[in-house]
Every structure is written in structure tokens, then in C-alpha cells.
Amino acid sequence: MTQFFKFFKWLFCAIVFAFTIASCDSGETTDVENINEQTVLVYMPWSGSSTNSGLYDYMQQNLDSIKSAIRSNKGLNGRALVFISTSPTTSVLFEIKYKNGVVSNDTLKTYTGNDYVTAEGITQILNDVKTNAYALNYAMIIGGHGMGWTYREDWTNYPYNIKPKATSDNPDGNDRNTNRETPLKQQYNTFIHPLTGADAPYPTTRFFGSASDLNNYAIDLHTLAEAITAAGIKMQFILFDDCYMANIETAYELRNVTNFLIASTSEVMAQGMPYQTMWTELAKQAPNYQAAVTDFYDFYSNEAYPYGALSAIDCRKVEKLAQVMKQINLRDTLNSDSLSKIQVLDGFTTPIFYDLGDYVDHFCTSPDLLSDFHTQLSNVIRSTVHTDQLYSYLYMSPTLIDVKSYSGITISDPSRNSVALKGMKKTAWWTATH
């Protein structure tokens, strides 16, 4: 027995020794401490047309704010790459780097043409990001394009495609109760309109960023989802620095390619997100979405034009919300008389984006289903903020929208807008809930 134990001990030590040698000879070991935890891609495709630069100047200001935040933080938590179009047919991918108090750009690749609006082109960009800055987690900030879930093929003359004829009683052609007063504060001297490139008398918004030339520079939501899927990535979050992207149709379309959606139910002022404060939260290995959303509110609520809304939406939870919504749709139908009572969160003369929670409250007749709906909605909306009024500059005249009911996400099911009617049944959300 003693000899057996001696032999066993010898055999065990021999195996351990052999394994150790094999491990040492198997190649360079991986230092888990040096693995890049997160890469954030700031994606800024061309937002104008062949004759104007769209939001390019505002995007450069956004990048300056990000760099300022990196400088203040004395470095990056992970890596930050930027894709930006410097012209309709010229784009560059560069990495923001920090060393000894200096923030610099390291150019990685240049692109020609406008493939950045196609699924194949976006996939190539994402693959280039993976090649140059491989990470355990990826996130994406998108600037410039914002038409909600709507399809570019359904627009003919954006945003006037569906503008009703004005009357003496309704000079703006407005068909719902919205406060159209002109803001009294005007503490800035000049605004540049991203659609025309001309001086604008009032602050502009980002909704025009993708509307100058829809055929060449707009990107459909399903194209983005297809591209991310093809790249084999699931984003930690996608932040839309664009208007009207916090809608349930968008969240559902992106549910398989991102964990979180950060977006606005309404228009975003042309200056975009306050990255100097938000970047610190977004760049963390575990982003603090509530803090980032709060930073947005703190910034805009103290601006000369204090208007804005932002939500952090958990796309992993939208399937259960869709299941409840389908039950409600099978049971109830919206009374046409209730349409005018639902909270509108856009500036269109014929609304497209209605508050989701308020919509369901106006037509769901089952207390149990309504309770289930709000439970699932609270799981989806992780954090949301809004000012008392929201601002629209769709028709080059300022419109203020009074916010009386707000859930942090919109829906287009009740819309009578022709673009919405043409497109909503093509969405994955509609298929899942009807």
C-alpha cells in the first residue's frame, strides 16, 4: 500500500510538471489585465447634401467635447474610434488617443464613396473597428441621421410630404393641440441651418441631418441592424444623437444587436449631446445610463433654450412588452375620438410619434392587461428625463410642445400621417403585436 501511494504521488507530480512545461511552451500567455474591455465607435456619416455640409460643424464640436472629457479624465477607460465623413464621398476612421495630457487623432483608414449608408459598407466599418480595436464589448454613438423608424422610400418631400393645407383658422395646418408660441429667449447670435447652410433666426435641431438628400445619405433602421448582425457584434449600447429615435419600433428592431438604446422621443437641438459630461459615464466598462441621462437633463434644463428629452431603453426587455401589447391589440381598438387626447411628442403637422404609455392608457379597457403593460414598460424604460416643454423646428418656425404625459418612448400605431401609414406595417414591431 505504501508503495502504491509513493507511485501515485510520483505520477501526480509528473503530470503537473508535464502540464506546466506544455503550458510554458504553448506560446505567449494572455494577460487578462491588458484585454481591452470596451471600444466605443462614434459614427458620423455625411449629414448634408452635395451642396451643404449638414451637421458637420456641430459634429466637430461634439468631437471636441469628447476630447475635452478625455483630457479632464486624464485618459480613456477603453478605446474610442471615430468614423466621420468630411465630404459626401470622403470619410476617415481614426482613434482618439491620450498621452501625457495630450489628446490626438491616429488615422486608421480612409474611405471613398458613400457605401457608409449601405449594410455592406457599415459592416466593413465595424469589421475595421474590430481589427484595429478588438474588445470584449462594443458600443456605438450615431450622429446626424434621425427619422425614427420611418423608411426613406416613403418620403417624397421631407418634412412637407404630408403637410395639410393651411386655412385661415389654422395657418400652420396644425391638426392637434400644440403650443406654437415663439420662444422669447434668444441669447445666441447666429444659428446655421443644417438643411440649407444658411443663417437661421432660431436654434435648429438635428432632424434635418438626414433629410437634405434622402436618396444618397439617409440610412434605414433595418440596414443598420443588418450591418451590425453581419459584423458579429452585439452592442452594449447604441446612442442616437439624432431626433425621434426613442420609439418602440426602433427599440424592437434593434433588440438583437444592442442591449440598450439611448435616444430622444423628440427633436434634439443641433448642438447634440453634452459629451463633456456624458462621455465619462458612457465610456465606463459598465456604463451608468441613469447618470448619463441625468447629465443630459442638467445641461439642457439650464440652457437658454431649455428643451430636451432622453431615455435609456433596455432592448432586452421589449419582447415581453410586445407580448402584452399583442393581447391588448387583440382585445381593444382605439376610439377615433381619443386620438386628439393622446400626448404627441413631435412637431409634425400630422403627428407620427405619440407617447406609448399615454396611448395604451387611452384604449386598453382591461385593468389586468393595463397593469401588465405598465409593469413591462417600467422594465423597458431604465431611465428617462424631459423638460416641461419640447422644441421643434421642422418647418423652420419654432414650435413648443407641452408635455403633460410622458413615458419615455413613443409609438406610431395611432398615427394618421401618410408616411406612417405606408411604413408601420413593415416594421418588426407591428408584425409582433398585430
N, C-alpha and C positions, 0 to 999 in steps of 0.2 A: 504493500500500500504506500509505504514511504517512497519507494522508487517511482511509483505511478505519479505522485504529487510532484516529485522533482522533475519528471519528464514533462508533465503538464505545464509547470512553471517555465521550463526551458522553452517549450513550444510557444507559449503565450508571448514571451519576451521576443522570440524570434519573429513572430508575426508582427508585433508592434514595431520592431526595428525595421523590418522589410517595408512596412507601410510608410514609415517615416521617410526612408530613403526614396521610395517611389514618389512620395509627395514632393520632396525637395527637387527631384529630377523631372517633374511633370511640367515645368515651365514656371514663368513668373507668377507669384502669388498675387491675389487680388486684395488690395487694401480697401475694405468696405468703407473706411472713413473718407476715402477720396472719390467715391462714386458720386457723380452729380445727381442731386436729389430732384431738381426741377429746372426745366427750361421754359421760359415764357417767350412766346413769339408775338411780337407786335406787328400785326398785318395791316398795312395801309396802302391798298391798291389805288389806282387813279380814280379820283372822285369828280373830275370835271368833264370837259369835252375836248375837242381838238382846238378850241378857241379860248378856253379859260381853264384855270388851274384848280377850280373847285375848292376843296378844303385843304389844299396842300400847305398853305401858310399856317393854318391852325394846327395841322398835324406836326409841323416843325416845332411849334410852340409846345405841343404835347410831349414831344421827344425831349425838349429842353427841360420840361418839368420832371420827367422820369430821371434824366441825368442829374438834375438838382437833388432829387430824393436819394439817388445812389451816392452822390457826393456827401450829403448830410449823414447818411448811414455808414459812410466810410467803407463801402463795398456792396457786393451783391450776395444774397443768400444762395442763389443758384447761378444760372446764366440767362442772359437776356439777348435775344436776337430780334432784329427789325427787318421786315420786308417793306419797302416803300417805293412807290412809283414816282420818279422825278419828272416824268413826262408820260403821255399816253402810251408810248412804246418803249420806254426805258425804265427799268426797275433795278434795285440793288438789295442784296441781303448782306447785312453787316451785324457784327456782335458789339454790344456795348461792353467796354472793359473799364476796370478801375485799378489804378496802381499809384500808390504814394500820393493820394489826394487828387489825381488827375483822371478824368473820365474821357475816354477816347472811343473812336469807331474803328473796328477792324473789318475791312471789306472781305466778304467770303465768296460772293458770286454776283455777277451782273446778268440781267435778263433783257431780251429784246422782244417786242411784240406785246400782245395783250392776252397771252394764254392764262394770265392770273385770274381771269373770270371764268375759266373752264374747270371742270373737275380734274382733268388730267394735269392742267397747269398748277392748280393748288396742291394736288398730290405731290408733284415734283418739288414744290417749295417745301412741303412738310418733310419729304424724304431728305432734302438738302439740310434741313434743320436737324434731323436725326443724325445725319452723317457728321455734321460739324459740332453738335452739342447734344450728344446722346444723354438721356436722363431717365430716371425711374418714373418721373411724372412730367407731363407737359400741360401747358395752359396757353390760351390764345386770347389776345386783345385785338378786336377788329374795329378799325376806324373808317368812317366815310360812307358806308352803304347802309341804308336803313329804310326799308319799305315794309317792315313787318314780314308776315308770311306771304304777302301777295306776290303774284307772278308777273315778271316784266312783260310777258307776252300779252297780258290782259290790259296793259296801259296803252293808250294811244296818244294822249297829250297830258302828261302828268304835270301838276295835280288837277288840271282843269278838265280832265276826261269826263267827269261826271258832274261838273258844277251846274246846278239848276239855274234856270233863267231868273234873273233878279226881277223884282217887282217894286212898285212904289212903296208898298208896305214892308218889303223885305229886300232892301237894296243890295245886301250881300248874298242873297239866295240861300240864306241860312234856314235850315228846317228843324232846328232844335234849340232848346233854351240854353243859350250860352252868353255869358257876359262878354260883349265885344268892345269894351272900353279901351282906349289907348292908354298905355302906361304913362304915368306922369313923370317918373324919374328918367332922366336922361343925362347921366354923368360921364358918358363916353363921348368922344368927339366924332369918330368915324367908324362905321362897320363896313366890311367888304362882303357883298353878297356872293356866296359860293356858286350860284347858278349863272349869274351874269358877269361877275368880276367887277361890277360897278359899286360905287358907294351906296350904302343903304342907310336910311334915316333911323332905323331901329335895329336892335340886335337881331342877328339871324340865327337860324337853327341848323342842325345837321341833316335835316330831312332832305334837303336839296342835294346832298352829297352824291347820291347815285342817280339823280334824276336828270342831269344835264344831257346825257346820252345813254338811254337805257339799253339800246341795242348793243353797244360796244363795251360798256363799263359797269353795268349792273350785274349782280350775282344773285341767282335764285337760291333760296334756303336749301332746297334738296341737293343742289350742286355742291354746296359746302359740306353737307352731311356725307354725300357720296365720296368726296375727296378725302375727308378725314378717315372714313372707313377703309378706303383703298390704301391709305398710308399705314394702316395697322395701329392707329393711335386712339386712345380714349382720353380726352382732355380732362384735366382736373377741374377746370372751369373755362368757359368762354365768356368774355366780357364784350358786349356790343357798345362801343362808343358811338352810337347811332340812335336815331329816333325809332320809336314804335316797335321795339323788339321784345318787350316783356309781354308776350301774348301766349296763350296756352297752345296755339297751333305751332309756334316756334319751339316751345319747350318740348312738345311731344315729338316733333320732327327730329330734334337733336338728342333725344333721350338715350340713344345708343352710342353717341360719340362724345358726350360730356357729362360729368357728374352734376355740375352747377352751371346755371345761366345767370349772368348778371346783366341787367338791362333795364331800360325805361319803358313804362307804359305809354309815354307821350313823347314830345319832342325834346331833344337835348340841345341846349344852347351851343352855338358854333364853337365856343372855346373848349367844349368837351369836358371830360372827367378831370377833376383836380388831382392829377397824378402825384403832385409833390407830397400830398398826404396819403392818398390811396395806395400808392405803389408800395409803401412799407408793409401794408397788410397783405397785398396781393402777392408779393414776392416771397412770402414765407413758405416753408415747406408744407405747412398746414395753414392755408390762408384763413384769415379771420374775416369772414364775409360780413358779419354784422358790423364790425369796426369799419370796414371799407365803405359800406353803405352809409353809415353814420357820418363818415368823413365827407361824403358827397353832400349830405344834407347840411352839415355845418358850413360848408363852403357856400352853397347856393342860397341858403337862407339868409346869409349876410351880404350877398351881392346887391348891387344897385338894382338889378332885375332879379328878384328873389323867387325864381321859379324852377322847379325840377322834381322829378320822381325817379326812384331807383329801387330795384328789387334783387334779392338773391334767391334764386329759384332752384329747388332740388329736383333735377330732372329724373332722378332715380325713383321718385315717388309718383310720377304722373300717370303710370299705368293704373294704379288703384283709383285715382281721381277719374280717369276715363271710364272705368267700370261703373262707378256710381253715376256718372253723367249719362251713360247709356241707359241705365234704368230710369232716370228722370225723363229723358227724351222719349222713351217708350210709353211713358205714362202721361206726360203733360205736354201741352203746346202753348206757346206764348200768345197771350191775348194782344191783338194789334193795338188796343187802347193803352197797353202798358209800355209800349215801345218808347214813347216820349218821356217816360218816367225813369228810365234806366240811365245810370251815370255814363256819360260819354267822356272819353279821355283823349280825343283827338281834335284837330282843327278842321277836318273836312266838312264841307257844307252838307254832304250826306255822309253821316258817320260810318266808319269802318271798325273802330276799336271801342268796345264797351267794357265796362268793369265786369269781370267774370262773376264775382260774388254777388254784386247787385243784380245782375241778370238772372241768376238762379233764384234769388230771393223773390223776384217778381213773377216767376212762373211755376216753380215747384210747389205742388199742393200737398205733398206728403211730409209731415213733420219728421218721420223717421229718416226718409231719404235726404231731407234737407240737413238734418243733423249729421248724417254720414258724410254728406258733401262737405260741410264746413270742417269736419274733422280731417278729411283728406286734404282739403285746401290748406289748412294750417300746417300740415306736414310738408306740403309742396313749397309754400312761401316761407323760407327760412328767416328772411329779414326784409323789411320794406320801409321806405320813407317817402314823404311827399310834402310839398308846400301847400298852403291853403288854396292857392290858385296855380294853374299851369298855363304855360305860354305857347302860343302857336304863331308862326309866321308863314304859313303855307301860301297864302295869296298876297304876300308882300304888304300886308297890313296886320298890325298886331292884334291878336285875339287872346283874351284871358278866359280860362275855363275854371269855373268854381268847382271845387272838389267837395262834394257832400257825402259820397260813399266811395270807399276805396279798399280794394282787397290786395293790390299789388300785382295784378295780372289781368290782361284783357282777353276778350273773346269776340269773334266776328259773326257768330251764329245769327244774331238778330239783325244784322246789317241789311240795308236795302240798297247799298252802294253797288253799282253795276260791276265794278271790279271785284268786289267781294262775292257777289252772286255768281260771277263767272269762275271764280277760283276756289271758293271754300270747299266745294265737294271734291276737289282734287287733293286736299290735304289728308295726311295720315290721321289727324285728329278727327276729322269728320267721319272717315271710314270706321274708326274705332268706337265712335259714340252714336252712330245712327244706323 
